[in-house]
Amino acid sequence: MGGVSSKKKKQEKLKDYISWFEIPAINFQQAVDFYNEIYDIDMEKNFDDNYAMAFFPAEKGIGGAIVAGPGSIPGIIGPLLYLNAGKDLNIVLERVESAGGRIVMTKTLINEESGYFAIFIDSEGNKLALHSKK
């Protein structure tokens, strides 16, 4: 008689728990302009019949995109995404308001080992955080 095995498969150890992220937008170009300005980048854009996407440049590591289309609804509730702000998050944070966003929490020490974080609302109304070691 067959039964359900009680042996659990061992989960592999993961290096990262995020493999991709998408930031929703209603006004796609406004959102792309916002992130281009705060990061001083030029995002590559892709369009199809339903969606518009602009990709954060990532040669290695975790990538992500701005996405506009069905189901892409910006908001301030839900998971909080921490974006890498490089060596000092103030460089990116200082561009948030001039790009059309709002700072919710200024640069704050987590602890010496973990570094700093800050929270902002982007041009589309998404609540996000920045992180840096210094």
Secondary structure, DSSP 8 states (H G I E B T S, - for coil): --------------S-S-SEEEEE-SSHHHHHHHHHHHHT---EEEE-SS-EEEE---SSS-EEEEEESTT----SSS--EEEE-TT-HHHHHTTTTTTT-EEEEEEEEEETTTEEEEEEE-TTS-EEEEEE--
